Amino acid sequence: MTLMTAENQTAERTKIKVNQLNLYYGDNHALHNIDLEIEQNAIAALIGPSGCGKSTFLRTLNRMNDLIDSVRVSGNIYVDGQNIYDSSTDVVSLRKKVGMVFQRPNPFPMSIYDNIAYGPRIHGTRKKAVLDEIVERSLQQAALWDEVKDRLNKSALGLSGGQQQRLCIARLLAVEPDVLLMDEPTSALDPISTLKVEELTQVLKDKYTIIIVTHNMQQAARISDTTAFFLNGVLVETDKTDKIFTTPSDQRTEDYITGRFG
Ligand SMILES: Nc1ncnc2c1ncn2[C@@H]1O[C@H](COP(=O)(O)OP(=O)(O)OP(=O)(O)O)[C@@H](O)[C@H]1O
């Protein structure tokens, strides 16, 4: 039997390690010296006032910012110990492993079935029986199967907003990612759909690592294990969510969560 030190155990649970990350949009220094570790099979919430860099930070985790011409990044981000900013990184594989759900559901204008089968088909899966199995499994995982199983060949655009967002989550799960990035995934949803997506995150964290940007403080408190507070491109504080919302270490965090600014 191998005895593990506490340090080893922590390292084993670390999914993402961010080291001295800086990001510039041209002259705008949007992220300053970010150091952060994110645990696997847990939910990390990113909170902070508008424009503080939450979405920018989220996009660094699967190099979505590469798509913006003016962006310059320094520092390192390790996912499973691999530096994703290394020149040898295959960005397509990275985005398959670290997938993203956006603020507004964005289903493709095609059937429910084809939305889910789209990613696996691009990655080379052709057999109908295999695709059928992936479509059912992904929709089950996204808690949408029962609502759509009789209309798989109907347009995804006919679904409600909340159903569309769960469809987008199912579409992501179909390519078997490890990490789910969620950028305010419930901000366009009604309270019942929001609750369904929140419940879904609690089930999904058994299999995935989830990082969620939210403006909704109650949501962060309800669903996340750790919370990181950003202000003006600086990571002010990160800790267990209970601690952040009861006894934060930094006065600026306290001012924010008690509604004194933002
Ligand atoms: N595509 C872009 N090009 C240039 N600057 C950008 C771009 N996206 C964001 N920024 C700038 O980066 C800074 C951080 O913005 P970001 O969208 O990351 O903040 P945020 O905390 O997610 O805000 P919100 O809560 O309003 O979504 C802002 O100064 C913003 O103007």
PDBQT file of the ligand as one rigid body, heavy atoms in Angstrom, charges set to zero:
ROOT
HETATM    1  N1  LIG A 301     -12.979  40.789 -27.444  1.00  0.00    +0.000 N 
HETATM    2  C1  LIG A 301     -12.462  41.782 -26.706  1.00  0.00    +0.000 A 
HETATM    3  N2  LIG A 301     -11.671  42.720 -27.273  1.00  0.00    +0.000 NA
HETATM    4  C2  LIG A 301     -11.136  43.731 -26.525  1.00  0.00    +0.000 A 
HETATM    5  N3  LIG A 301     -11.339  43.880 -25.199  1.00  0.00    +0.000 NA
HETATM    6  C3  LIG A 301     -12.130  42.988 -24.594  1.00  0.00    +0.000 A 
HETATM    7  C4  LIG A 301     -12.734  41.882 -25.300  1.00  0.00    +0.000 A 
HETATM    8  N4  LIG A 301     -13.459  41.155 -24.417  1.00  0.00    +0.000 NA
HETATM    9  C5  LIG A 301     -13.317  41.760 -23.217  1.00  0.00    +0.000 A 
HETATM   10  N5  LIG A 301     -12.525  42.853 -23.313  1.00  0.00    +0.000 N 
HETATM   11  C6  LIG A 301     -12.142  43.747 -22.193  1.00  0.00    +0.000 C 
HETATM   12  O1  LIG A 301     -11.558  42.971 -21.162  1.00  0.00    +0.000 OA
HETATM   13  C7  LIG A 301     -12.004  43.410 -19.879  1.00  0.00    +0.000 C 
HETATM   14  C8  LIG A 301     -12.665  42.255 -19.149  1.00  0.00    +0.000 C 
HETATM   15  O2  LIG A 301     -13.864  41.891 -19.826  1.00  0.00    +0.000 OA
HETATM   16  P1  LIG A 301     -14.644  40.531 -19.541  1.00  0.00    +0.000 P 
HETATM   17  O3  LIG A 301     -15.727  40.401 -20.553  1.00  0.00    +0.000 OA
HETATM   18  O4  LIG A 301     -13.677  39.428 -19.405  1.00  0.00    +0.000 OA
HETATM   19  O5  LIG A 301     -15.257  40.843 -18.107  1.00  0.00    +0.000 OA
HETATM   20  P2  LIG A 301     -16.415  40.110 -17.298  1.00  0.00    +0.000 P 
HETATM   21  O6  LIG A 301     -16.012  40.155 -15.885  1.00  0.00    +0.000 OA
HETATM   22  O7  LIG A 301     -16.677  38.776 -17.888  1.00  0.00    +0.000 OA
HETATM   23  O8  LIG A 301     -17.654  41.062 -17.558  1.00  0.00    +0.000 OA
HETATM   24  P3  LIG A 301     -19.231  40.734 -17.584  1.00  0.00    +0.000 P 
HETATM   25  O9  LIG A 301     -19.568  40.270 -16.219  1.00  0.00    +0.000 OA
HETATM   26  O10 LIG A 301     -19.855  42.060 -17.914  1.00  0.00    +0.000 OA
HETATM   27  O11 LIG A 301     -19.455  39.698 -18.644  1.00  0.00    +0.000 OA
HETATM   28  C9  LIG A 301     -12.908  44.611 -20.138  1.00  0.00    +0.000 C 
HETATM   29  O12 LIG A 301     -12.111  45.768 -20.017  1.00  0.00    +0.000 OA
HETATM   30  C10 LIG A 301     -13.359  44.409 -21.570  1.00  0.00    +0.000 C 
HETATM   31  O13 LIG A 301     -13.642  45.631 -22.184  1.00  0.00    +0.000 OA
ENDROOT
TORSDOF 0
